Amino acid sequence: MVRENSGPARRGVSRGDGGVLYNGRVAKLHQFNFSYQTDEDRLLLRVNTHDGAEIRLWLTRRVSRLLWELLVRRLETAPEVASQATPQAKRSVVAFKRQAAVSSANFKKSYEAQPKALPLGEAPLLIAKLRAATVTPGTHVLTFVPKTGKEVSLSLSEDAILTFLHLFGQIVKKARWGLAFDLEDKTMPALAPHQLM
C-alpha cells in the first residue's frame, strides 16, 4: 500500500497532450501527480489515463536527478532554444516557455486518486533506468525502465514536459535531497552521457 506523506498529493495536473504506453497498450494521458514518501525516501509518480487506469512509479534520488537532466536536454533540442548563442539565452527561452506552459496547465482539478484499474499492480514499479527520444519536433517519448516488470513510456509535448518539470522541481525541493532543480539554475552540474542510462 502506498501512503501519501508530503507534497501536492491532492492536486494533479491535467495535460491532454500526451500518451501512455504500458503492457503493449496505448492510452491518452489524463493527469500526473508527484508525492514524496518519507518512509521510502522516494518520489511517487502517478499517471492517470483517460480510460481510468493508473500507473505508479517509484523514483529514487538518483533516478530523479537523471530524469531532470534527460528532460532538460529534450527541451534544449527545440529550434528556438538550440539556436541561442549563449547558455544564459537558452535558459531564458526555456524559462519563458515554462511560464507559458504552466499558465495554460490545469492545476485546479483534483487528482483522480480512485483509479478504475491498476494494470501494472498496486505496488509502484521501482525505476532503475530511463530513456528518451524525440519522435517528432516538439514530441518526446520518455521510457521508465523498472528493476523488474514492464517498461512504461510517456509521450509528451514540450508543454507537457515543462509542466511535468514544474511539478517535479517543487516536489524534489520538498524532499530536501539537495538537488537544485530550476530551469534557470546556472549551477546544476552537467551529467556525462554515460550517466543517463
N, C-alpha and C positions, 0 to 999 in steps of 0.2 A: 504494500500500500504506500502511496506517496502522500506525504503530509506537507502542506504549504507552511513555510516558516517566515519568509521575508520577501518583500518585493511586491510588484504590482500584480498580485495573484487574482484579483477580481476583474482586472481590465485586460483586454487583449487589443489587438489592432486588426481591423478588417481591411484586407487588401484583396481586391478582386482581380488582381493582375499577376496571377501565378498559378502553378500547378504542383501537385504532389505525386510522386511515383513510388509505390510500395507494392510488394508482392506481385509484380508484373502488371499492376493496375494503375491507371492514371486518373486522378481526381482533381477537381478545381479547388485551389487554395481558398479557404474562407477566413481564417484567423490564425494568428500565432501569439504566443504568450510565453514570457520568461518568469521564473521564480527562482529564488536562491534557497536551497535546502541546507540549513546549518548542520544538521546531524550527518549529512553526507558530504558536506563541503563541496557541493556540485550545483550547477545550474540545471534546472529542468526546463527544457524547451518542449512546449506542447503545440502541435499543429492540428488545426481542425480543417476538415474538408467540407464542401457544400453539401455533401450527402450525409454528414453527421459522424464521420469516422474521426478518431483522434489518434495521432502518432505521438509517442512520448520518447524523448531522447535525453540522456544524461550527458552533460558537458563538463569535463574537468577543467581545471585552471589551464593546463597545458593545451588542451583542445580549444578552449575559448580563445587563447592567445593566437593560435594558428588560424582559427576561424576569422577573427578580426582582420588579420593580415591578408588572408586569402580574399575576403570580400572587398577590402580597400583596393587591392590590386585589380580586381574586376572593374571597380569604378574608374580606376586610372586608365583603362583601355578606351573609355569613351572619347571620341574625337575632340570634343570641346575641352576635355581635360588634358589629353595627351599632347595637344598642340601648344600648350602653355610652355613658356620658356624656362620658368623657374619653379622649384618645388613650392614656394610660397604662393605663386599664382595658381598652381594646380590645386593646392589646399583651399584656396579662396573659391575656386569654381566648384569644388566638391561641397564646400560649406554652403554655398548659395543653393546648390541643387538639393542638399539635405533639408535646408529650411523650407524650400518649396514642397518637397515630398512629404515632410512631416505635417505641414499645414494642410495638406489635402487628405491625410490619412484619417480614418475614423477611430479615434481613441475613446469615444463616448460610450460605445456599445460594450456591455459587459462580456467578458469571455464566456463562451458557452461551455461550462465545465461538466456538463452531463452529456457525454457523447452517446450516440446511438450504438456505436461499435468501437472496439479497440482491436483492430485487425492484427496488430503485432503484439498484443497482450497488454495486461495492466501494468506490468513492470516496465519501466523505461529501458531502452537499449543503451548500453554504455558505449559511447562513440570513441573509437580508437584512432581513426584516420579520416581525412577529408580530401575531397577532390572538387575542382571547379573547372568549368569550361564555359566559353562564350559560344552560344549556339547561333545566334543572330545578333546584329548590332542592337544593344540595349536589352538583350535577354540572356540570362546566365543560368547555368544549372549547377547547383551545389549538392554534392553527394556526401552523405554521412555514412561512414563505414563502421559498423559496430564490431566490438571484440568478438561477439558471437551473434548470429542472427542475420537477417536480410538487410541489405542496404536500403536507404531512403534517400530519394532525390527531391529537391525543391527546384522548380523552375521559377525564377524571379526576374521581374523587370528591374531596371535601375531604381525606380521609385520604391519598389518593394524592398530592395537591398538597403536603401538609405533609411527607410522606416525601421527595418529589422535592426540595422546598426544603431539607430537612435535608442530603441528599447534595450538592446544588448548592452550598450555602453552604460545605461542607467543601472541595470541590474548588476553588472560587474563592479560598479562603484559601490553598491550596497554590500557586495560580497567581501569587500575590503581585501582584495587579493594583491593590491599594489600595482595594478595594471592601469596605465593611463590610456584609456580608450576614448579619444576625442578626434574627430575628423580634422580638426585644425591643430592637433598636437604636433609640435616640431621635435619633441624629444623621444618619440616612440622608436626604439631600435628596429632596424630593418632585419628581417629574417632571411637567411640564405635559402635559395630554392629547395635544397635537400631537406630543410626543416619542415616543409609544408606537407610532406607525405608521411 
